Amino acid sequence: MRESKVTGIQRGVPRGLHGQIVQVMAQRILSGQIPEGATINVPDLQADLGVSLTAVREALKVLTAKGLVDARQKRGTFVRPRSDWNLLDADMIRWHFDDDVRPELLEELHEVRGIVEPAAARLAALRAESSHLEALDAAMASMESATDDQAAVASDLAFHRALLAATGNELLTKMEVIMETGLADRDRLVHKVKPSDDPLPSHRRVLEAIRSGDPVAAESAMRELLAKAAEDLTEVRGTSGPAAGSRQGRRRS
């Protein structure tokens, strides 16, 4: 398998050359290697990546759509200000996690979950239909029967996806795009280090409160679940990392 210079781009892998070029370029921007406002010398970038000019231009179209770059006459192609980036894009979230570009993103994810999921559990207790309860039950059954980390992560994601769907709010359901990548990354980290930790009781309390139509109990159970998630990750990561130092006193997930 041929690798392109020092970029990590590989030929003949399942993700494809185009996807790799997009990711490498995006991570250079997200990490600050190519800073905000910097002009991108496209021919130099093409030579550095060892790919065709057409491939680089196609990748730049993707990054333009995600708000990372723009092109203007006389100025050329440049990195847009961070305030213009589509940080809620699923690819953008995944790229942040893939190379640990921003370790504090897990913290920010937990803050988002702390705002969204307790309220979602409350709504689900008021609005869940039988199909939603069946999906939650199925996720719990998968969680209980999971025999490896991958299956455990998948079942946890299925539970939280079903919870959002049970709110009956289409916009809340779309929040899964924001949370899934980071939640999966957190789960893999925790399951790897704490394989004996049992997530079933906390999830079951949420489900039973929703099933009984008790919005207060559902919200409270979800807050307890998130508090446990924060404790698990704090234990796994320790409190001396960069994120801990930058956000003392905040819960982490």
C-alpha positions as CSV (number, residue, x, y, z in Angstrom):
1,M,0.0,0.0,0.0
2,R,1.6,3.3,-1.1
3,E,1.5,6.2,1.3
4,S,1.7,9.8,0.0
5,K,4.8,11.5,1.5
6,V,4.4,12.4,5.1
7,T,0.7,13.2,5.0
8,G,-0.7,9.8,6.1
9,I,-2.7,9.6,2.8
10,Q,-2.9,6.0,1.7
11,R,-3.9,4.5,-1.7
12,G,-6.4,1.7,-1.9
13,V,-8.0,2.0,1.5
14,P,-11.8,1.7,2.0
15,R,-12.4,5.4,2.8
16,G,-11.0,6.4,-0.5
17,L,-8.5,9.0,-1.6
18,H,-10.9,11.9,-1.7
19,G,-12.1,11.4,1.8
20,Q,-8.6,11.2,3.1
21,I,-7.5,14.4,1.4
22,V,-10.6,16.2,2.8
23,Q,-9.8,14.9,6.3
24,V,-6.1,15.8,6.2
25,M,-6.8,19.3,5.0
26,A,-9.6,19.8,7.5
27,Q,-7.4,18.7,10.4
28,R,-4.6,21.0,9.4
29,I,-7.1,23.8,9.7
30,L,-8.8,22.6,12.8
31,S,-5.5,22.1,14.6
32,G,-4.2,25.6,13.6
33,Q,-1.5,24.2,11.4
34,I,-3.1,26.3,8.7
35,P,-4.4,29.3,10.8
36,E,-7.5,31.4,10.4
37,G,-7.1,34.0,7.7
38,A,-4.2,32.2,6.1
39,T,-4.0,32.0,2.3
40,I,-3.7,28.5,1.0
41,N,-1.2,28.0,-1.8
42,V,-3.1,25.3,-3.8
43,P,-0.2,24.2,-6.0
44,D,2.1,23.9,-2.9
45,L,-0.6,21.9,-1.1
46,Q,-1.1,19.6,-4.0
47,A,2.7,18.9,-4.2
48,D,2.8,18.4,-0.4
49,L,-0.1,15.9,-0.4
50,G,1.3,14.2,-3.5
51,V,-2.1,14.1,-5.3
52,S,-3.6,15.7,-8.3
53,L,-4.6,19.4,-8.5
54,T,-8.1,18.3,-9.4
55,A,-8.3,16.1,-6.2
56,V,-7.2,19.1,-4.0
57,R,-9.8,21.4,-5.7
58,E,-12.5,18.8,-5.1
59,A,-11.6,18.6,-1.5
60,L,-11.6,22.3,-1.1
61,K,-15.2,22.4,-2.4
62,V,-16.1,20.1,0.5
63,L,-14.3,22.3,3.0
64,T,-16.0,25.4,1.5
65,A,-19.4,23.8,2.1
66,K,-18.5,23.3,5.7
67,G,-17.5,26.9,6.1
68,L,-13.7,26.3,6.6
69,V,-12.4,27.9,3.5
70,D,-13.4,30.4,0.8
71,A,-12.0,31.7,-2.4
72,R,-12.0,35.3,-3.7
73,Q,-10.6,37.1,-6.7
74,K,-7.2,38.7,-6.0
75,R,-7.1,37.1,-2.6
76,G,-7.2,33.4,-3.6
77,T,-8.2,30.5,-1.3
78,F,-8.1,31.3,2.4
79,V,-9.2,29.9,5.8
80,R,-12.3,31.6,7.1
81,P,-12.7,32.8,10.7
82,R,-13.6,30.1,13.2
83,S,-16.9,31.8,13.8
84,D,-17.9,30.9,10.2
85,W,-17.1,27.1,10.6
86,N,-20.0,24.7,10.7
87,L,-19.0,23.1,14.0
88,L,-22.3,21.1,14.2
89,D,-21.5,19.2,11.0
90,A,-21.0,15.5,11.7
91,D,-17.7,15.3,9.8
92,M,-16.4,18.3,11.7
93,I,-17.1,16.7,15.0
94,R,-15.5,13.4,13.9
95,W,-12.4,15.2,12.6
96,H,-12.0,16.9,16.0
97,F,-12.0,13.5,17.8
98,D,-10.0,11.5,15.2
99,D,-6.7,13.2,16.0
100,D,-7.7,14.7,19.4
101,V,-7.5,18.2,17.9
102,R,-9.5,19.7,20.8
103,P,-9.5,17.5,23.9
104,E,-11.9,19.8,25.6
105,L,-14.6,18.9,23.1
106,L,-15.7,16.1,25.3
107,E,-16.3,18.6,28.0
108,E,-18.3,20.8,25.7
109,L,-20.2,17.7,24.5
110,H,-21.2,16.9,28.1
111,E,-22.4,20.5,28.6
112,V,-24.6,20.1,25.5
113,R,-25.9,16.8,26.7
114,G,-26.7,18.3,30.2
115,I,-28.9,20.9,28.5
116,V,-30.6,18.7,25.9
117,E,-31.0,15.1,27.3
118,P,-32.7,15.8,30.7
119,A,-35.3,18.0,28.8
120,A,-35.6,15.3,26.2
121,A,-36.3,12.6,28.8
122,R,-39.0,14.9,30.3
123,L,-40.7,15.3,26.9
124,A,-40.3,11.6,26.1
125,A,-42.2,10.7,29.3
126,L,-45.1,12.9,28.1
127,R,-45.0,12.0,24.4
128,A,-43.5,8.5,23.9
129,E,-45.6,6.2,21.8
130,S,-45.4,2.4,21.8
131,S,-43.0,2.3,18.9
132,H,-40.6,4.6,20.9
133,L,-40.8,2.4,23.9
134,E,-40.1,-0.7,21.8
135,A,-37.0,1.0,20.4
136,L,-35.8,1.9,23.9
137,D,-36.4,-1.7,25.0
138,A,-34.5,-3.0,22.1
139,A,-31.6,-0.8,22.9
140,M,-31.6,-2.0,26.5
141,A,-31.7,-5.6,25.4
142,S,-28.8,-5.0,23.1
143,M,-26.9,-3.3,25.9
144,E,-27.5,-6.2,28.2
145,S,-26.4,-8.8,25.6
146,A,-23.4,-6.9,24.4
147,T,-20.2,-9.0,24.5
148,D,-17.6,-6.5,23.3
149,D,-16.9,-2.8,23.4
150,Q,-18.2,-2.2,19.9
151,A,-21.5,-3.7,20.6
152,A,-21.8,-1.9,24.0
153,V,-21.1,1.5,22.3
154,A,-23.6,0.8,19.5
155,S,-26.4,-0.2,21.9
156,D,-25.7,2.9,24.1
157,L,-25.9,5.1,21.0
158,A,-29.2,3.4,20.0
159,F,-30.7,4.1,23.4
160,H,-29.9,7.9,23.3
161,R,-31.0,8.1,19.6
162,A,-34.3,6.4,20.6
163,L,-34.7,8.8,23.5
164,L,-34.4,11.8,21.3
165,A,-36.9,10.3,18.8
166,A,-39.3,9.7,21.7
167,T,-39.6,13.5,22.2
168,G,-41.7,13.8,19.0
169,N,-39.6,16.9,18.2
170,E,-37.9,16.6,14.8
171,L,-35.3,19.2,15.7
172,L,-34.3,17.5,18.9
173,T,-34.1,14.2,17.0
174,K,-31.5,15.8,14.7
175,M,-29.3,16.6,17.8
176,E,-28.1,13.0,17.4
177,V,-25.8,14.3,14.7
178,I,-24.0,16.5,17.2
179,M,-23.8,14.0,20.0
180,E,-23.2,10.6,18.4
181,T,-19.5,10.9,17.4
182,G,-18.5,12.3,20.7
183,L,-20.6,10.0,22.7
184,A,-19.2,7.0,20.9
185,D,-15.7,8.3,21.5
186,R,-16.4,8.7,25.2
187,D,-18.0,5.3,25.5
188,R,-15.0,3.6,23.8
189,L,-12.7,5.3,26.2
190,V,-14.7,4.3,29.3
191,H,-15.5,0.8,28.2
192,K,-11.8,0.1,27.4
193,V,-10.6,1.2,30.9
194,K,-13.6,0.2,33.0
195,P,-15.0,-3.0,31.3
196,S,-16.8,-4.1,34.4
197,D,-18.8,-0.9,34.8
198,D,-22.5,-1.7,34.4
199,P,-24.5,1.0,32.5
200,L,-27.8,-0.9,32.7
201,P,-29.2,0.4,36.0
202,S,-28.9,4.1,35.1
203,H,-30.4,3.6,31.7
204,R,-33.2,1.4,33.0
205,R,-34.2,4.1,35.5
206,V,-34.6,6.5,32.6
207,L,-36.6,4.1,30.6
208,E,-39.0,3.1,33.4
209,A,-39.7,6.7,34.2
210,I,-40.5,7.3,30.6
211,R,-42.7,4.2,30.4
212,S,-44.6,5.3,33.5
213,G,-45.2,8.8,32.0
214,D,-43.4,10.6,34.9
215,P,-41.6,13.6,33.4
216,V,-40.0,14.7,36.7
217,A,-38.6,11.2,37.4
218,A,-37.4,10.9,33.8
219,E,-35.5,14.2,33.9
220,S,-34.0,13.3,37.3
221,A,-32.9,9.9,36.1
222,M,-31.2,11.3,33.1
223,R,-29.4,13.9,35.2
224,E,-28.1,11.0,37.4
225,L,-27.1,9.1,34.3
226,L,-25.1,12.1,33.0
227,A,-23.5,12.7,36.4
228,K,-22.3,9.0,36.4
229,A,-21.0,9.4,32.9
230,A,-19.0,12.5,34.0
231,E,-17.6,10.6,37.0
232,D,-16.5,7.7,34.8
233,L,-14.7,9.9,32.3
234,T,-13.1,12.0,35.0
235,E,-11.8,8.7,36.6
236,V,-10.5,7.5,33.2
237,R,-8.8,10.7,32.1
238,G,-7.7,11.9,35.5
239,T,-7.9,15.6,36.5
240,S,-4.5,16.7,35.4
241,G,-5.1,17.0,31.6
242,P,-5.3,20.2,29.7
243,A,-9.1,20.2,29.6
244,A,-9.3,19.8,33.4
245,G,-7.0,22.8,33.9
246,S,-9.0,25.0,31.6
247,R,-12.4,24.3,33.0
248,Q,-12.0,23.7,36.7
249,G,-15.3,23.2,38.6
250,R,-17.2,22.0,35.5
251,R,-18.5,18.5,35.0
252,R,-16.9,16.5,32.3
253,S,-18.1,13.7,30.2
